[in-house]
């Protein structure tokens, strides 16, 4: 056999580092995973573009809402530990939760998976997680792209991006114009850091020399806490929107409550948050202690145990809490909207609620 590394040897795509057969095998593995996410409107799979028929007759003035995101450097932790099962859920969650906060129902999802050399088992595990995330969000996985790019990534590394489209009636769009002074703010529990702050988390791990098998509680290790998939709030929150007159939702990602809540508040208001109203998960206390992180930096880097904020009229609070808890969410009244200032802002107090 001719050595492909000799100067005059004939070249092909495989000798250049791209395995077309492996890519084709991955497509075959993905098809049954995608099929489990099917919902009305999905067209045929495997074409050059994903097809989705909009639900005619359900909307008077339908507005499409699109979002794109990634998982960030949480991927590095997944790669280093070989725990890829939840990363696909993270990817869907970051996009679907962003769609949700406009008041929209996620319809379909596409993913982009890029690597230096395709590892079929690793890629299949990741895409299985994406399919699980789509099932949790109620959206269909209708397509994607697998890019094998030798020389672009270190051995074993990969990157992910996701793209989600949802739909909402125009007059049901949520936003700052609905929020009023006197509204209450509910916080929904996160499953941990979700997919934000991992550059700082990895720096803390490096400095502390921590063992990821360290027990944070009787049932949770540090690895479990840091790699817990991002919680997807679609199925528990969508049923609240119309009957309970929800005014706004905020996805608490990078920037924490400090930066994300003002994005859905009108000028001349401030959110006053009671720091004693919910219990911060142990992983955040561990990170703060090990990294000597200032409290202000904790609040602007991490979600602090709250993945979604709900702004609604005070008379709707009890019913909303009951509905959320029946759907399996941990939820608390964490503060209210008050008049004050010019630009929207968040103020923290102990016992403000």
C-alpha positions, 0 to 999 in steps of 0.5 A: 500500500502506498504511504499517503505521507510520501510526497508523490502519494495520491491523496483523498479526503480520508488521508486529509483527515476527514472520514466521510463514511463516519459522517454518513454513519453518524447521520444514520444514528441521528435519524432515529434520535431526531424522530423521537422529537417529531411534532406536527409540522415536521417535514422529511428529514435528510434533505438540504434544509429542515422543513417545518409547516407553520400551524395555520389557523392557530394564530391571527398574527403569528410572529416567529422568534429565533435564537442561537447560542452555545454551551461555552467552556462548559464543554471543556469540563465535559471533554476533560471528564468524558461526561457528554450526556448532558451537554446536548440538553444544555445546548437546547436549553440555552436557546429554548429558554431564550425563545420562551421569555418572549412568550413564544413556543419553541417549534424546531431546533437545528444544531452545529457540531464541529470537531477535528476528527469525528468520534462516532460514540462521542458525537452520538452521545452529544446528539442524543442529549440534544434530542432529549433537550428537544423533547423537554422543550417540545420542539423538533430536531429537524436538521443540523450540521456535522463539521469535521475540520482537521487542524482546527481542534485539538484531539478529542475537542469539539464545539456546539452551536444551536439554533431555535425558532418559536412562534407567538401571537403578536399581541401576546409578546412579552416585554418591558411595556407590560411590566408595572410598578407593584408587580411581583417577581418569582424566581424558578430554581436552576439546576446549578450554574447552567451554562454560564461562568465556566471560564471562571469555574475552570479557573477556580478548579485550577487554582484550588486543585479540587478533585471533581469527586469531592462531595458537596452533599450526601448525594452530589459530587462537585462534578455532578453539580458542575455538569448538571444539565441546564433546566428547560422551563418551557413545559412548566411556564408556557401554560401560565402565560395567558391565563395568569397575565404574566407580564415578563420573563427573564432567562437568568444567564451570564450577568445573573439577575443583575444584568438580565432582569433589567432587560425586561423592565421599563424605564423608571423602575427598579427590581428589589430582590430579597436575598433571603427568599431562596436557598443558594445551592452549595456549589455556588458557596463552594465556588465563592469560597475556593475562588475568593470571589466577591459577592458582586462578581458572584451575582454578575457571573452566575445565576445564584440558583435561579434560572428564570424570573417571572414578573406578574401582578400580585393577585396572580402570585399564589396561583402561579406558585401552585401551578409551577410547583405542581409542574415540578418547579421550585419557585419563590417570591423573590422581590417586586418592581418599584418606581425609582431611577431612570434606567432599569436596575436591580437592588439587593436587600435582606428581607426586602420581600 
